[in-house]
């Protein structure tokens, strides 16, 4: 068993205990994370206590929850009661421990999942590589010399390495989708505001999303369904009714209109990244193309807004403790603090125009296909790469194809393309706001065909 749904079912049926599964996860973390550096904290004692409680509930004949006994971990910008929320920063390590769990963590625990720790990330979620100046680089399980992506690199690598079956991350400009693609797992960024950010340290308030990493589409749907619902702790969390997707997962998709993103999304990528999109298109018999107008301007505007909003959150510490930032993060925040206000206003005005244009696109198509990243995982420390004969910086360009989509909060799933004996790549499945169910239905078909899958590393559920 490698997926959360199967593990929970086996635990509920008594084929294996929650304590045994949790002990196995903790053993894997102890054995492998010295090299991978996914975890910044392991909550061993509370995890074993929570798992024992699940086993007692089952023994008493009570329903233990949809994710009963399944180990999981979260990016270290989610509040975990009793732990200090680092958000990848040295400065935050001086803060007192969180008094309560983030809303998403609490919901997963209520569903029976067992939290085993907090995961490494880029400082303040500002990056695409998880080469953290303070806490070290997270290594890609497929090649330890390469990055895991970011900023949710620890979250993606922990799932890819089989340390835990699922994790939570956050996505501002691609911080779920980029590491999911580079590590070869599923990474889901729902519609902006669909899932609560209560108890989550924010980077850019008008961009930030949370979402899961997992090894199967059913796991993604299950976790998404558990996390849906309004929350007073997050003022932008939608008050729309929940739309459970798991029960819709295997519906016929013949009515879903799918197209390939052309123009901007066909440039600046390796042939392998474009071939991955074509492989998905071929599997779905997709021949239509669609243009997302002015995507390059959307990416530029996203840079302006996120830099400005991120810098604003940290102005006081930038003035008083600049030496305690990761130098790369500090310099980008300082640049953001110097952006003229009229640039920010113009970027927000363009954002509304772009949102209206994309709304028009979705009048004729339901799901759009695009590359997740332009390349496979670069080497740790690699500064530049060659694309289309031009030498460009690695870090900002890993989000080349993700930024124009999170710019207006579209739901997107990065699916891992089956590429045996080579580095992973991902393809984005994109829909209009609140159409997560359509994305997951298409992904389920691709998974059933074997076109997309997370590479199995270990048996996460012991021998059952």
N, C-alpha and C positions, 0 to 999 in steps of 0.2 A: 504494500500500500504506500503510495506516494502523495496522495492528495488528502486534504482536510476532511472532505465529506466521507471518504472511505474509512479514515481513521476513526472519526466520530461514530460511525455506524458500528464498527467492530467493537469499540468501547461500550456502546449501549447494549450490544448483544452479548457482552461478557467474554468475547474472544481474546481480549487483552485488557489490562487495567489502565486507567489514566495515569497512575503512578509509574507503571512500567514504561509507558510511552514518554512521559515527562523525563524520567531518568535516562532514557535512551537519547533524547534530545540534548539534555545537559551533558551527557558523555560525549556526544558528537561535537558540541560547542567547545568543550575542554580540550578535545583532541585536535580539532582542525582550526579553531579561530586564532591560535597563535600565529599562523601564517596568513590567514585571510583578513583578520582585523575588522570583522563586521560589528562586534559588540563592544560598547563602551561600559556596559554594566550587565551583569547576570543576576537575576533575582531568584536564586536557587531555593532558598528556604520558603519563600512565599509561594513559589511555583509548586513545590512538592506538597505544601499544605493545601493549596487549592485543588491539586489533583486528587489528594486523599479525600477531600470533601466530595468531589465528583463521584468517586468510587463508593462512598457511603450513601450518597443519594441513590445510586443505581441499586445498591444492595437493599435499600429500603423500599424499592419499587417506585421511586419517584422519577419523573422525566428530568434528565440532567441538562437538557439544552441541545440545540441543533449542532453545536460545535463541541460537544461534551469531550473534555480531556485533550483537545487538540492544542499543542504548544504553538505559541506565536510570539512575535517580538515587534517593537515599534521604533521608528526613527526617533532619535533622542530629542526631538522638539515636541513630542507628546508628553503631557504631564503624566507621571506615574507616582501615585501616592507613596511618600517616603523617600523618593529619589529627587535629586536636584535635576531640573530640566536644563540640559546643557545647550541645546540648539547648536552643537558643534563648537561652542565658544569657550575660551579660557575664562573670560570675564564672568560668564554665567555660572561657572563652577563655584563661585563665592556665594551664590544665592541660597536661601534656605530650601529644604526639600518641599516638593509639592504636597499640598494638603489633601488633594483628591485627584482621582484619575481624570484624564481627558474624557469627554463624552464618548468618543469612539472606543476608547479602551474599556470604559465601563460597560458599554453595550456588548462588546465581545465577551467580556467576563460573564455578563448575565446570560449569554448564550452558551456558557460552559467552557469557553476557550481558556487556556492556561498561559498567562504571560510569563515568559522566561527571561526577558531583558530588554535593554535599549540599544539602539543601533547607530553606528557611525554615519556621519554626513559631512557635507561641506559646511564651513562656518556660516551660521545664520541662513543656511540654505541658498547661499549665493555661489553657485558653481555647478558644473556638469561632470566633475571627475572624482569627487570624494578623495582628494589628496589633502587631508586636513593637516594644517601646520602644527596644531596642538596635539592631535590624537592619532596622527599617522594616516597613511593611505590605506583604503580598503582595496584588496586585490581581487581581480576577476577570477572566479573558480575555474574558468576554462583556460586561463594562462596567467599565472601568478605575477608575470612581469607587466601585465596590462591593467588599466583602470577598470573599475566596476561601473563607471558612470556616476552621475550625481544629479541633484544633490542627495538623493536617497540611495546612495551606493551601498551602504550596509544592508539596507532592506532588500535590495535586489540580489546581492551576493549571498545573503543568508538563505534565501529560497533556492537559488541556483545550486548552491553547494549541498543542499539537503539538510541544513542545520535545523530548520523548521519548515513546515509546509506552507505557511503564509505569514506575511508581515504587512505593516502599514507604512506608507510614506506620504510625502506631500509633493505637490506639483505647482510651480509658479509659471515657469516657461518651458517645462519639459522634464522636471525633476523626478517624475515617476516613469515616464515613457522612455527617456534616454537610457537610464540604467537597466530597465526591463529588456530593452533591445540588445544592449551590449552584453548582458548576462544570460540572455536566452530564456526569459520567463514571461508570463503574462503580467502586464502592468496597466491598471485602469484609473483614468482620470474622469470621474463623472462630471456632469454639468456643474458649473460654478454655483455654489450655494446649495447643492443637493444634499451634501453630507456636512454635518456639523464640524466646525473647527474649534469648538469650545475646549479650552485647555490645551491649545496648540500655539506654540510660539510662532508668530507670523513674520514673513519677510516683506511681502508687498500685499497690503490688505485687499486691494481690488483685483488681485490675480490668484491668490492662494487657494488651492484645493487640497483635499486629502483623498487617499484611495488605497486600494490593496495591491499587493503582489502575490501571485499564487502560481501553482503548477497546472491548473486546469481551469476551463471555462466555468464549470459547475462551482468550483471554489470561489471564483470571482463573483459570480451571481449570488451565491449564498452570503458572502461577506457584505456585498453591496446591499442586499435586502435587509440584513440585520442592522446596518448602519443608517438606513434611511429614517427620516423623521425630523420634525422641526425641533429646535433647541433654543431656549432663551439665552443660553450662554454665547451664542453666535448670532449677532444681529442680522447677518446676511443669509442665514440658513432659511431655505424656502419653507413656506407654509403649505405647499402643495401636498396632497395626499401621497402616501407612499405608493409606488408602483412595483410590486414584487415581480422580479424577472426570472427567478428559478423555474417557476411553473410554466413560463412561456418559452423556455430555452429551446425546446425541440419542435417548435411550430414550423410549418412550411414557410420557406423564405422566397418562394417563386414570385410573390407580389412585391418584394423589396427591390427598389430600383437602385442599382449600384453603378458607380462610375469611378474612373481613375483620375486623380488630380493631375492636370498637365501644367504646362508653362513653368512657373516657379518651382514646382515639385518634381520636375523632370531635369532640373539643372543642378550642378554643383554636387553631384553624388557619384560614388563609384558605380561601375557597371553592375557589381554584385548587389548593391542596394536597390537599384532599379529593377534588376532581374527578380529580386524577391517580391516586389510589387506585382510584376508580371506573372509570377508563379501563382500568386493568390488570385489574380484576375482570371487566369486560365482555368483554375479550379472552379471558379464561380461562373464561368462563361461570360465574363464581362468584357465588352469591347468598346463601350462608350467612355468618352473623356469629358471632363468638366474643368472650367477655369475658375479659380478663386481669385478675383481681381485684386490687384495691388497688394499681394501677399508680402512682397518685399518691404512695402511701406508699413504694413502691419507689424512686421518684425522690428523695424526701426523704431516705431512708436512704442512697442513693448519694451525695448531697451530704455527709452526715455522714462516711461512711467515707473517701471520697476526700480530703476536706479534712484529716481527721485523719492519714491515711497520708502524704499529700503533705507536710504540715507536719513530720511526724516525720523525713522524709528530709533536711530542710533546716534543722533547728533550730539547728545550730551556726552556719551562715552568717546565719541570721535574727538571731542574737544579736550577731554580730561585724561583719557587713557589710550591714545592712538597706538602706543607701543605694544598693547596687549591684544591687538587684532592680528589675525592672519594678514601679512602684508598685502597679499593679492586682494583680499576682501576689503581691507582698509582703503586701498587706493581707489577701488571702484566705488565705495561709499562716498569718499571725498569728492570724486568726480560727479557723483549723483547730487551731492549737496550744492554743487556749483551750477547745476542746470538752471537756466533762466525759467522763471515761472510761466512765461508765455509759451515756451516750448512744451511744458507739461500740459498746459491748457489746449494747445493746438493738437497734441497727441491724443488727448481725451475726445476732442471734437472729431478727429479722424476715426477714433475707435467707434463712435456711434455711426458714422457713415459706413464704415467697413461692416459693422454688425448688420446694417440694413441690406447691404449688397449680398452678404452671405445668406441672409434670410431668403432673398430672392433665388439664390442658387438652389436652396433646399426645397423650393417649390417644384423642382423638376427631378430631384434625386433624393434618395433616402440615406444612403451610406456611400462615403467616399474613401478611396484607397490612396495611401501615400506612404513614402518611406518614413521610418521613424528617425533614423540617423543617416548621415551621408556616408559613413564608414563603419567598419567594425571597431572594436575597442582599441584605442591607441595605447602606446606604451606609457607606463608611469613616468612622469617627468617630461614627456614629449611636448614640445611647445608649438611646433608647426606641422603642417601636412600639405601635400600637393593634391589639389583638385582642379580638374580642367586645365592643367598645366600651370596653375598659379599657386604659389606658396602662401598659405593663410594660417591664422592662429587656430589651434585645436579647440581650446576651451569654448569660446563663444560660438564656434560653428557646429558644435555637436547639437545645438538646439535649432539649427537652420530650419528644420521642417516641423518642429513642435511649437515654436513661439507664435506663429501666425494663427494657431488654433486655440491655444489657451488665452490669447489676447482677448477673445470674446467669449470665453468660457464654454466652448463646445465640449461635449462628452467624447472621449477618445479612448480606445483600447489598443495598446501595442501588443501584437501577437507574435510569438517567436516562430520564425520560419525553420522548418526541419532542415538542418545543414550538417549532416554527419561529418565528423573529422575535420571540421573547420570552425572558425569563430562565429558566434551567433549574429543574426541580424533580426530586426523587427519591422513589421508593417503596421501602420496606423489604420484603424477602422474608425471613421469619423461620422458623426450624425448631428442633426439639429438638436438644440437643447431639449432635455428630458426624454430623448429617444434612446436611452441606454438599452432598452430591451431589444431593439433592432440590431444594435451592434453585437450584443451577446448571442443573438440567434445566428447571425452570420458567422461569428467566431465558432459556435458550436458545430456548424456544418464543416468548416475548415478543419476543426479538430477531429471530427469523425472520419474525414477523408485522409487524415494523417499529414496534411499539408503544414499544420502548425502544431507544435508540441514543445513542452519543456523537457530538456534532456534529463532522464532519470539518473540520479547520483547514488542514492541508497534507498533501502526499504525503511521509510519513516515510521512505520507502524510495527516494527519488530517482525515477528514471524507469522503473524496471523494472516 
